[in-house]
């Protein structure tokens, strides 16, 4: 079980950014200037900790039009397959509902499309490239 916390301190934000850098910049070769962008200043950030308090997952949430938009969902490679991606998404969806929104949206890397479908997301776009990686847009009614 992942202990997902909304970022409140500089340390938590640094931990979230470190996870994103490992997953997106180091593993997937996304340029750092694309990964850390202008939206980070206004987004709600999350970091997920193991029972041993080790930070292993991160994400951010923004509100765009009528959607809570899930972004930058990352789990360290050695912790994938433990349900931590699901855990952080469920917390994000709870926050979306708590802010009065009833729809969520995300741009999924195509390899993860089935993962999001299992969580109730529906693909609503053709494939497109973002940071050199194929993606699709997916939505869910909460």
LUMPA-254339 format. One record per residue (C-alpha): x, y negated, z; residue in three letters. Coordinates in pm, whole numbers, plus 50000, padded with zeros to 5 digits. Last residue first. Example, Ala and Ser with C-alpha at 12.3 -4.5 7.8 and 13.67 -1.06 7.14 Angstrom:
! residues 2
PT      c1      c2      c3     r
PT   51367   50106   50714   Ser
PT   51230   50450   50780   Ala
***
This chain:
! residues 142
PT      c1      c2      c3     r
PT   48395   48962   48841   Unk
PT   48342   48963   48466   Unk
PT   48666   49071   48299   Unk
PT   48874   48935   48013   Unk
PT   49169   49049   47800   Unk
PT   49397   48863   47559   Unk
PT   49642   49079   47366   Unk
PT   50023   49071   47369   Unk
PT   50325   49169   47155   Unk
PT   50659   49045   47299   Unk
PT   50883   48783   47133   Unk
PT   50811   48525   47405   Unk
PT   50442   48560   47316   Unk
PT   50340   48743   46998   Unk
PT   49980   48814   46908   Unk
PT   49758   49123   46890   Unk
PT   49395   49057   46806   Unk
PT   49178   48921   47077   Unk
PT   48899   49013   47320   Unk
PT   49037   49322   47498   Unk
PT   48819   49421   47792   Unk
PT   48937   49438   48153   Unk
PT   48776   49676   48401   Unk
PT   49078   49786   48605   Unk
PT   49129   50095   48387   Unk
PT   49132   49857   48087   Unk
PT   49420   49670   48253   Unk
PT   49639   49982   48260   Unk
PT   49535   50068   47904   Unk
PT   49661   49729   47781   Unk
PT   50000   49765   47952   Unk
PT   50201   49850   47636   Unk
PT   50023   49561   47462   Unk
PT   50165   49299   47699   Unk
PT   49854   49157   47855   Unk
PT   49733   48799   47830   Unk
PT   49493   48754   48119   Unk
PT   49139   48644   48196   Unk
PT   48910   48648   48496   Unk
PT   48544   48557   48518   Unk
PT   48308   48474   48805   Unk
PT   48469   48162   48952   Unk
PT   48357   48017   49285   Unk
PT   48702   47965   49442   Unk
PT   48656   48276   49661   Unk
PT   48584   48479   49346   Unk
PT   48921   48383   49195   Unk
PT   49093   48458   49527   Unk
PT   48937   48805   49534   Unk
PT   49052   48861   49174   Unk
PT   49408   48771   49274   Unk
PT   49396   49022   49560   Unk
PT   49272   49292   49322   Unk
PT   49550   49205   49075   Unk
PT   49821   49238   49343   Unk
PT   49701   49585   49445   Unk
PT   49661   49709   49087   Unk
PT   50019   49614   49006   Unk
PT   50131   49779   49331   Unk
PT   49969   50113   49246   Unk
PT   50290   50309   49309   Unk
PT   50370   50370   48942   Unk
PT   50623   50089   48925   Unk
PT   50839   50043   49237   Unk
PT   51182   50111   49082   Unk
PT   51104   49877   48792   Unk
PT   51016   49576   49006   Unk
PT   50654   49474   48963   Unk
PT   50553   49166   48765   Unk
PT   50227   48986   48689   Unk
PT   50328   48656   48528   Unk
PT   49970   48538   48479   Unk
PT   49613   48600   48589   Unk
PT   49381   48328   48463   Unk
PT   49075   48249   48675   Unk
PT   48837   48159   48403   Unk
PT   48569   47896   48332   Unk
PT   48812   47649   48171   Unk
PT   49160   47741   48297   Unk
PT   49220   47813   48665   Unk
PT   49571   47933   48737   Unk
PT   49704   48237   48916   Unk
PT   50061   48357   48957   Unk
PT   50220   48694   49005   Unk
PT   50482   48882   49204   Unk
PT   50581   49232   49308   Unk
PT   50866   49401   49499   Unk
PT   50943   49185   49804   Unk
PT   51076   49415   50078   Unk
PT   50878   49384   50402   Unk
PT   50940   49751   50499   Unk
PT   50569   49821   50436   Unk
PT   50633   49697   50083   Unk
PT   50578   49331   50003   Unk
PT   50381   49160   49729   Unk
PT   50429   48797   49632   Unk
PT   50160   48563   49507   Unk
PT   50168   48220   49347   Unk
PT   49882   47970   49305   Unk
PT   49964   47753   49006   Unk
PT   50030   47378   48992   Unk
PT   50411   47355   48983   Unk
PT   50443   47687   48800   Unk
PT   50246   47551   48505   Unk
PT   50545   47351   48379   Unk
PT   50742   47668   48305   Unk
PT   50960   47938   48458   Unk
PT   50944   48221   48205   Unk
PT   50991   48008   47893   Unk
PT   51298   47823   48023   Unk
PT   51436   48155   48153   Unk
PT   51432   48302   47802   Unk
PT   51241   48632   47795   Unk
PT   51491   48916   47759   Unk
PT   51253   49190   47877   Unk
PT   51458   49341   48159   Unk
PT   51668   49041   48270   Unk
PT   51429   48754   48196   Unk
PT   51088   48916   48250   Unk
PT   51139   49172   48523   Unk
PT   51442   49037   48709   Unk
PT   51340   48672   48667   Unk
PT   50983   48743   48778   Unk
PT   51109   48918   49090   Unk
PT   51339   48626   49173   Unk
PT   51053   48380   49115   Unk
PT   50833   48562   49368   Unk
PT   51116   48576   49624   Unk
PT   51192   48206   49573   Unk
PT   50822   48126   49622   Unk
PT   50816   48331   49943   Unk
PT   51128   48153   50073   Unk
PT   50986   47811   49982   Unk
PT   50681   47889   50194   Unk
PT   50307   47932   50136   Unk
PT   50288   48197   49865   Unk
PT   49963   48393   49876   Unk
PT   50044   48727   50028   Unk
PT   50009   49080   49898   Unk
PT   50097   49361   50141   Unk
PT   50126   49658   49905   Unk
PT   50000   50000   50000   Unk
***
